Amino acid sequence: MKKTIRDIDLKGKKVLIRVDYNVPQDERLEITDDIRIRESLPTIKYCLDHGAAKVILMSHLGRPEGQVVDAMRLTSVAKRLEK
């Protein structure tokens, strides 16, 4: 039987969520479409509301091919999540 997030006792647990935050950005690295971020919020909120000690988000932005590329940092996504 397949389990969902609602089948797990989250109290006091660290929760790792794999999210797809590969969002489009303009030349100023401003997010132009945040639907992927907004769609993940109910899951994040559910975890926090049900006692998760920590919620860790794992994602990537673009395909840097093993290189550190400033334009592909998730800073803009983190700022959007803060709102």
N, CA and C atoms as an extended XYZ file, in Angstrom:
249
Properties=species:S:1:pos:R:3:atomname:S:1:resname:S:1:resid:I:1 pbc="F F F"
N         0.836       -1.181        0.000 N   MET     1
C         0.000        0.000        0.000 CA  MET     1
C         0.885        1.250        0.000 C   MET     1
N         0.558        2.181       -0.838 N   LYS     2
C         1.326        3.418       -0.948 CA  LYS     2
C         0.947        4.366        0.198 C   LYS     2
N         1.963        4.918        0.848 N   LYS     3
C         1.723        5.855        1.941 CA  LYS     3
C         1.826        7.286        1.429 C   LYS     3
N         1.117        8.164        2.108 N   THR     4
C         1.226        9.591        1.823 CA  THR     4
C         1.760       10.276        3.078 C   THR     4
N         1.992       11.544        2.981 N   ILE     5
C         2.507       12.318        4.111 CA  ILE     5
C         1.545       12.243        5.300 C   ILE     5
N         0.269       12.060        5.018 N   ARG     6
C        -0.740       11.992        6.081 CA  ARG     6
C        -0.698       10.679        6.866 C   ARG     6
N         0.015        9.688        6.357 N   ASP     7
C         0.125        8.387        7.029 CA  ASP     7
C         1.314        8.310        7.988 C   ASP     7
N         2.077        9.383        8.083 N   ILE     8
C         3.316        9.366        8.859 CA  ILE     8
C         3.185       10.280       10.074 C   ILE     8
N         3.662        9.808       11.226 N   ASP     9
C         3.696       10.637       12.427 CA  ASP     9
C         4.916       11.550       12.313 C   ASP     9
N         4.682       12.837       12.168 N   LEU    10
C         5.766       13.797       11.937 CA  LEU    10
C         6.284       14.451       13.214 C   LEU    10
N         5.634       14.225       14.325 N   LYS    11
C         6.002       14.912       15.573 CA  LYS    11
C         7.459       14.678       15.933 C   LYS    11
N         8.198       15.790       16.025 N   GLY    12
C         9.598       15.734       16.430 CA  GLY    12
C        10.557       15.224       15.370 C   GLY    12
N        10.073       14.958       14.175 N   LYS    13
C        10.912       14.392       13.113 CA  LYS    13
C        11.504       15.480       12.226 C   LYS    13
N        12.652       15.162       11.645 N   LYS    14
C        13.225       15.990       10.589 CA  LYS    14
C        12.645       15.466        9.282 C   LYS    14
N        12.100       16.359        8.467 N   VAL    15
C        11.444       15.959        7.226 CA  VAL    15
C        12.227       16.528        6.048 C   VAL    15
N        12.633       15.652        5.136 N   LEU    16
C        13.334       16.056        3.917 CA  LEU    16
C        12.336       15.973        2.770 C   LEU    16
N        12.126       17.101        2.092 N   ILE    17
C        11.190       17.149        0.971 CA  ILE    17
C        11.955       17.508       -0.294 C   ILE    17
N        11.830       16.667       -1.310 N   ARG    18
C        12.436       16.942       -2.620 CA  ARG    18
C        11.426       17.770       -3.400 C   ARG    18
N        11.808       18.996       -3.738 N   VAL    19
C        10.924       19.905       -4.468 CA  VAL    19
C        11.559       20.293       -5.794 C   VAL    19
N        10.737       20.612       -6.758 N   ASP    20
C        11.229       21.050       -8.063 CA  ASP    20
C        11.105       22.564       -8.133 C   ASP    20
N        12.150       23.246       -7.714 N   TYR    21
C        12.166       24.707       -7.740 CA  TYR    21
C        12.995       25.222       -8.911 C   TYR    21
N        13.018       24.494       -9.992 N   ASN    22
C        13.703       24.923      -11.207 CA  ASN    22
C        12.786       25.926      -11.910 C   ASN    22
N        12.733       27.139      -11.352 N   VAL    23
C        11.780       28.163      -11.786 CA  VAL    23
C        12.425       29.141      -12.769 C   VAL    23
N        11.622       29.699      -13.678 N   PRO    24
C        12.172       30.671      -14.626 CA  PRO    24
C        12.511       31.993      -13.938 C   PRO    24
N        13.634       32.587      -14.382 N   GLN    25
C        14.074       33.874      -13.848 CA  GLN    25
C        14.415       34.801      -15.006 C   GLN    25
N        14.296       36.106      -14.753 N   ASP    26
C        14.688       37.075      -15.771 CA  ASP    26
C        16.184       37.388      -15.638 C   ASP    26
N        16.647       38.346      -16.412 N   GLU    27
C        18.081       38.677      -16.420 CA  GLU    27
C        18.574       39.250      -15.090 C   GLU    27
N        17.654       39.747      -14.258 N   ARG    28
C        18.018       40.259      -12.927 CA  ARG    28
C        17.895       39.179      -11.855 C   ARG    28
N        17.683       37.921      -12.301 N   LEU    29
C        17.520       36.758      -11.422 CA  LEU    29
C        16.271       36.858      -10.549 C   LEU    29
N        15.264       37.591      -11.051 N   GLU    30
C        13.971       37.682      -10.381 CA  GLU    30
C        13.087       36.560      -10.919 C   GLU    30
N        12.382       35.884      -10.052 N   ILE    31
C        11.505       34.793      -10.462 CA  ILE    31
C        10.335       35.358      -11.257 C   ILE    31
N        10.096       34.790      -12.437 N   THR    32
C         9.006       35.268      -13.286 CA  THR    32
C         7.742       34.419      -13.163 C   THR    32
N         7.857       33.218      -12.646 N   ASP    33
C         6.694       32.348      -12.436 CA  ASP    33
C         6.969       31.471      -11.216 C   ASP    33
N         6.215       31.693      -10.147 N   ASP    34
C         6.483       30.974       -8.897 CA  ASP    34
C         5.479       29.857       -8.600 C   ASP    34
N         4.794       29.352       -9.615 N   ILE    35
C         3.778       28.325       -9.398 CA  ILE    35
C         4.355       27.090       -8.702 C   ILE    35
N         5.561       26.691       -9.046 N   ARG    36
C         6.160       25.507       -8.413 CA  ARG    36
C         6.390       25.736       -6.921 C   ARG    36
N         6.762       26.943       -6.574 N   ILE    37
C         6.963       27.281       -5.160 CA  ILE    37
C         5.617       27.270       -4.439 C   ILE    37
N         4.615       27.942       -5.026 N   ARG    38
C         3.293       28.016       -4.394 CA  ARG    38
C         2.655       26.639       -4.236 C   ARG    38
N         2.860       25.768       -5.204 N   GLU    39
C         2.270       24.429       -5.146 CA  GLU    39
C         2.889       23.569       -4.037 C   GLU    39
N         4.106       23.876       -3.626 N   SER    40
C         4.757       23.087       -2.571 CA  SER    40
C         4.370       23.547       -1.165 C   SER    40
N         3.812       24.726       -1.047 N   LEU    41
C         3.521       25.296        0.272 CA  LEU    41
C         2.558       24.463        1.126 C   LEU    41
N         1.488       23.881        0.576 N   PRO    42
C         0.616       23.068        1.436 CA  PRO    42
C         1.345       21.894        2.102 C   PRO    42
N         2.246       21.246        1.397 N   THR    43
C         2.994       20.126        1.984 CA  THR    43
C         3.923       20.617        3.086 C   THR    43
N         4.620       21.715        2.833 N   ILE    44
C         5.527       22.282        3.835 CA  ILE    44
C         4.733       22.691        5.074 C   ILE    44
N         3.623       23.391        4.850 N   LYS    45
C         2.778       23.836        5.960 CA  LYS    45
C         2.216       22.641        6.729 C   LYS    45
N         1.801       21.610        6.038 N   TYR    46
C         1.272       20.414        6.701 CA  TYR    46
C         2.314       19.824        7.657 C   TYR    46
N         3.534       19.714        7.185 N   CYS    47
C         4.606       19.156        8.022 CA  CYS    47
C         4.822       19.998        9.274 C   CYS    47
N         4.880       21.298        9.105 N   LEU    48
C         5.093       22.188       10.247 CA  LEU    48
C         3.906       22.154       11.206 C   LEU    48
N         2.690       22.148       10.654 N   ASP    49
C         1.487       22.128       11.487 CA  ASP    49
C         1.321       20.819       12.255 C   ASP    49
N         1.962       19.760       11.773 N   HIS    50
C         1.827       18.456       12.424 CA  HIS    50
C         3.083       18.054       13.209 C   HIS    50
N         3.829       19.077       13.645 N   GLY    51
C         4.882       18.854       14.621 CA  GLY    51
C         6.262       18.502       14.120 C   GLY    51
N         6.516       18.633       12.817 N   ALA    52
C         7.865       18.351       12.322 CA  ALA    52
C         8.860       19.269       13.028 C   ALA    52
N         9.968       18.693       13.512 N   ALA    53
C        10.994       19.482       14.190 CA  ALA    53
C        11.698       20.399       13.197 C   ALA    53
N        11.957       19.876       12.002 N   LYS    54
C        12.603       20.641       10.932 CA  LYS    54
C        12.046       20.173        9.602 C   LYS    54
N        11.945       21.107        8.669 N   VAL    55
C        11.593       20.757        7.296 CA  VAL    55
C        12.746       21.224        6.427 C   VAL    55
N        13.376       20.289        5.760 N   ILE    56
C        14.523       20.572        4.899 CA  ILE    56
C        14.066       20.396        3.460 C   ILE    56
N        14.301       21.420        2.640 N   LEU    57
C        13.911       21.360        1.236 CA  LEU    57
C        15.138       21.087        0.382 C   LEU    57
N        14.999       20.175       -0.563 N   MET    58
C        16.102       19.810       -1.450 CA  MET    58
C        15.657       20.074       -2.885 C   MET    58
N        16.453       20.859       -3.619 N   SER    59
C        16.110       21.189       -4.995 CA  SER    59
C        17.370       21.549       -5.772 C   SER    59
N        17.171       21.949       -7.002 N   HIS    60
C        18.258       22.473       -7.830 CA  HIS    60
C        17.661       23.529       -8.744 C   HIS    60
N        18.516       24.298       -9.362 N   LEU    61
C        18.077       25.325      -10.303 CA  LEU    61
C        18.982       25.246      -11.517 C   LEU    61
N        18.431       24.871      -12.635 N   GLY    62
C        19.225       24.745      -13.852 CA  GLY    62
C        20.075       23.490      -13.852 C   GLY    62
N        21.018       23.440      -14.787 N   ARG    63
C        21.919       22.293      -14.926 CA  ARG    63
C        23.364       22.804      -14.959 C   ARG    63
N        23.950       23.035      -13.792 N   PRO    64
C        25.296       23.608      -13.739 CA  PRO    64
C        26.419       22.637      -14.094 C   PRO    64
N        26.106       21.363      -14.321 N   GLU    65
C        27.099       20.355      -14.715 CA  GLU    65
C        28.303       20.313      -13.774 C   GLU    65
N        28.022       20.312      -12.473 N   GLY    66
C        29.081       20.183      -11.480 CA  GLY    66
C        29.815       21.474      -11.156 C   GLY    66
N        29.434       22.567      -11.767 N   GLN    67
C        30.090       23.854      -11.535 CA  GLN    67
C        29.242       24.709      -10.594 C   GLN    67
N        29.884       25.627       -9.892 N   VAL    68
C        29.163       26.607       -9.087 CA  VAL    68
C        28.884       27.796       -9.994 C   VAL    68
N        27.604       28.054      -10.227 N   VAL    69
C        27.183       29.138      -11.113 CA  VAL    69
C        26.268       30.054      -10.302 C   VAL    69
N        26.710       31.298      -10.077 N   ASP    70
C        25.939       32.223       -9.246 CA  ASP    70
C        24.504       32.389       -9.731 C   ASP    70
N        24.292       32.412      -11.030 N   ALA    71
C        22.951       32.596      -11.577 CA  ALA    71
C        22.039       31.407      -11.275 C   ALA    71
N        22.616       30.298      -10.847 N   MET    72
C        21.819       29.101      -10.563 CA  MET    72
C        21.698       28.809       -9.072 C   MET    72
N        22.020       29.778       -8.249 N   ARG    73
C        21.840       29.608       -6.806 CA  ARG    73
C        20.349       29.725       -6.480 C   ARG    73
N        19.944       29.139       -5.387 N   LEU    74
C        18.538       29.148       -4.986 CA  LEU    74
C        18.186       30.328       -4.077 C   LEU    74
N        19.012       31.355       -4.073 N   THR    75
C        18.781       32.526       -3.227 CA  THR    75
C        17.438       33.177       -3.521 C   THR    75
N        17.104       33.337       -4.795 N   SER    76
C        15.831       33.976       -5.152 CA  SER    76
C        14.643       33.129       -4.699 C   SER    76
N        14.791       31.817       -4.734 N   VAL    77
C        13.726       30.924       -4.264 CA  VAL    77
C        13.573       31.060       -2.749 C   VAL    77
N        14.677       31.097       -2.028 N   ALA    78
C        14.625       31.252       -0.567 CA  ALA    78
C        13.931       32.562       -0.190 C   ALA    78
N        14.238       33.626       -0.908 N   LYS    79
C        13.597       34.918       -0.635 CA  LYS    79
C        12.098       34.847       -0.894 C   LYS    79
N        11.703       34.155       -1.960 N   ARG    80
C        10.275       34.018       -2.269 CA  ARG    80
C         9.573       33.181       -1.194 C   ARG    80
N        10.226       32.153       -0.702 N   LEU    81
C         9.635       31.324        0.352 CA  LEU    81
C         9.450       32.110        1.653 C   LEU    81
N        10.330       33.073        1.907 N   GLU    82
C        10.219       33.884        3.122 CA  GLU    82
C         8.931       34.694        3.141 C   GLU    82
N         8.406       35.013        1.968 N   LYS    83
C         7.169       35.806        1.889 CA  LYS    83
C         6.033       34.944        2.346 C   LYS    83
